């Protein structure tokens, strides 16, 4: 049990900075998306709400990619930026599907029609999609190893299952517990 707790603590210390930065980028992207959408549907794209949502989501997605590439996962970005962007957009489409899918299941699967309840389901879907996005970004989109960075040098060891006699203690970063 102590080995499992050491692994969990190791993962937490490994991810905490990336999670905080990812959350900040996501929060700003959320404001960009919804603020721009509000502006567009009450101004230049009045009557074209669906198109306005695509425009606002597209701009927010581009912001999120740049911010995640150059700040959150700056040490993990791939050398091929076009491939990375394509994977990033693909993951975002999946995330949008998860969030919308939760609302769809509530509305059509469980006959939930109350707008407030559907709004809460939408928040749940957004949180679930955000968790999926973080894992996908870290392990698929921004996946260059950080072996050259001392605080991340044990990255692979934490994530690789250890067995019996081959088990070694989890090394902690010099700045963490």
N, C-alpha and C positions, 0 to 999 in steps of 0.2 A: 504494500500500500504506500509506503514511503517513496518507493521509486516512481509510482504514478503521480504522487503529489509533487515530486521534484520535476517531473516532466511537465506537469501543468504549470508550475511556477516558471519553468524555463520558457515555455511557450508564451506565457503572459508577458514576461520581461522582453521577449523577442518582438512581440507585436505591439506593445503599448504605444510606442511613438507613431508607428504606421497607422494604427487605429485612430489615434487622436487627429492626425493630419488628414486621414481619409474622411473622418467625420466633419472636419472643418471645411474641406473641399466640397463634400456632399451638401453641407448646409448652405454654402454660398451658391452652389449650382441649383439648389432647390429655390432659393430666393430669385436667382436669375430667371429660371424657368417660369415660375409662377408670377413674378413681377412683370416680366416681359409679356407673358400670356394675357395678364389683366390689361396691360397697356394696349396690346394689339387688338383685343376683342372690344375694347371701348374706344378705339381710334382707327388706325389705318386698315385693320382687317375686320371691322365690324361686319357681322353677317357671315364670316368665314372662320368660325371657331375651330373647326378641325384643322384647317390649314395653319391657323395661328398656333395651335398646340404643337404641330410638327415643327414650325419655325422656332418657337421658344424652346422646345425640347432639344432640337438640333444645336442651337447656340449654347444651351446649358451643357450638352454633352461635349461639345468642343472645348468649352472652358474646363470641364472636369478632366478631360484627357490631358490637356496641357498642364493643368495644376498637378494632377497625379503623376504625370511623366517627369516634370521638372521639380517637384517638391516632395510629394508623399513617397514615391517609389524611385527617386532620382538615382539611387545606386543599383536599381534592378531593371532599368529600362533596356529595351532591346536595341541593337544597332540599326535594325530595319524599322524606321518610324512608320512607314506606310503599313507594313504588316501588323505592327503593334496597334495602330489606329483601327484597322479593320477588325482585329480581335476585340478591341475595346468596344467598338460600336456593336459588334455581334453580342457581346456580354450584356450591353445596355438594352438591346432589343429583348433578350431573354428576361432581364430584370423587369422591363415594362410588361412583358407577358405574364410574369409571376404576379405583379401587383394588380393588373387588370383581371387576371384569372381568379384571384381571390374574390374580387367583387362579383365576377360572373358566377362563380360557384354559390356565393351567398344569395345573389338575386334570383338566379334561375334554378339552382339546386335546392335551396332552402326557402325560396319564396320570400326573402327579406325585401321589403319595399320601402321601409322607413329611411329617408335620406341620411339621418344622423347615424343610424346603424351601418349603412353602406359606407359612410365616410370613415367610421371606425374600422371597418373591414379593410378599406383602402389604406389606412394607416398601417394596419397589420401587414398587408401585402407589401407595402413600401419597406417596412422594416425587414421582412423576410427577403425581399429582393436585394436590399442593401447588404445583408449578410452573405448572400450568394455572390454578389458583385465583389465584395472584399476578398473572399476566398479565391474567386476566379481571377481577379486582378493580380493578387499576390502570387498565385501559383501557376497561372497560365499566361496572362498578358505581360506582367512585369516580373519575369521569372529568372533574370540573370542572378547567379549566385553571388553572395557577398563574402566569400572566403577571405578576401583581402582586408576586410574590415574586422578588427579584433572583437567588437561586440557582437558580430554575427558569425564568427568563425565556427561556432558549434551548431549552426542552423541545421545541417543535415543530421547530426547526431540526435538532436531533440526529436526530429520528425521520424527517424528510422526506429522501428521496433527493436528492442534489445531482448536477448534471451539468455537465461542461465548464466554460465561461467563467463560468457563474453560480455556481460553487463559491466559498463563503466559508469562512474558517477557523472551526472550532468554538470558540465562546466558552466559557471556563471560569468557574466561579463564583469569587467573590472569596476564598472559604475553601478551595477545592480546588485540585489541580494543574492 
